[in-house]
Amino acid sequence: MDRFYFPSWVNRLVILLGLGAGALVVYGGLVYAYGTLPSTLNIGYSPEQPVPFSHALHAGQLKMDCRYCHSTVEKAGHAAVPATSTCINCHSGADANGQTQYTAVHPVSPKLLPVRESYRTGEPVHWQRVHDLADYVYFNHAAHVNRGVSCVECHGRVDRMEQVWQDKSLSMSFCLDCHRNPVPRMRPKSEITNLAWIGPDLNDPEAMKQHAEKMQQEYGLPEDFTASTNCSTCHR
């Protein structure tokens, strides 16, 4: 029986398929590398704000509670950008005679001029968003804060930041890591806004067991509690 011969163009096809497969591997590697870069995930992103507000001063040195400015964090999905009236409670401006109507901290500071102008005109201060999830992602601050998840888990030690930056990736894998094993990241209700609180030693099984039992009791959780990882939890 005569030997079967492939047409000559098959040789070129094999070479092209090999090159295509190699290009696909390289492309996949580049996409993965780019997709996990800190710059892509916005880690370290720190836009200039119209008013140089220092969290290190207010939340750190002065020990102001996060909820004084972000007043809806326990009641709503959004943490709320503070209204100008909140700022004016401490930073009311002086009148033409140098007198102030309310508590006055730096009443003539040029850095606070946008705040005073906002209060005078009723126009909002145009703060720049630092943490910005994709539009298709649903995140509820109240659901997390009321279940023992502190601000620091997603935002880092803002009480040490002169100018806030994005400290965590806020990627899907970041969220899933927490949802699959949330108890080590939970804390007592009294410590939610205490960014300096130190939890149990993750390498100490007995300490972790006691912590888990305390969280189960305080929040009414079942044993081996995990948060939902269903797609519809975040993609609605």
C-alpha positions, 0 to 999 in steps of 0.5 A: 500500500502506498504511503500517505503523504500530507500536502506541503502546506501542512508543514507551514501550518504546524509552524504557524500553530506552534508560533500561535501557541507560543504567542498565546502563552506570552500574551497570557503571561503579560496579561497576568503580570500587568493585571497584578501590578500594584499600579494596575490595582491602584495600590499606593494611589494617593490623589491630591485633595482640594484641602490637605486633610491629615488623617494622621492628625485627626484620627491618629494624634487627636483620636477622632472616631472615624464615624464622626466624619463618615457618619453613615458607615454603620447604617448604609452601604456607603461610608459617606464623605463628610459634609462641609458642615461637619468640617465647619464644626471645628473650622469656622472662618473669621468674619471681617472683624476677625470674630468667629461664630463657632469653634475656630481652629485655623479660622484664616488658614488659606489651606481651609479656604475651599471649606469656608467657601463651600460653607458660604456658597453651599457648593460641595468641596470636590474631594477626590475618590481614593478607593473606587470599586468597579460599578459592577461590584456591590459592597456594603460598609454597614454589613461589614462594620456591624459584623466585626470587620474594621476599617483597617482591614480594607483601608490600612492604618489611615491614622498614620497617613498624612495623605490617604492612599489605597493600601489594599488591592481590593481585588476579587481574590482579596475579598474572597480570601477574607470571605473564606476565612473571616474570623481571624479578621473579625474583632469585638464591636468595641474595637471596630474603629480602634485601628491600633487594636492587635488581634490574636496570634494567628500561629497560636491555635489556642488563641485562635480557638478562643477568639473564634468562640468569642466572635461566635458568641458576640455576633451569634455565628455558627461554628466554622462560620464562613461568609458567602462566596456566591457570585451574586453576593457582590455581582448584583 
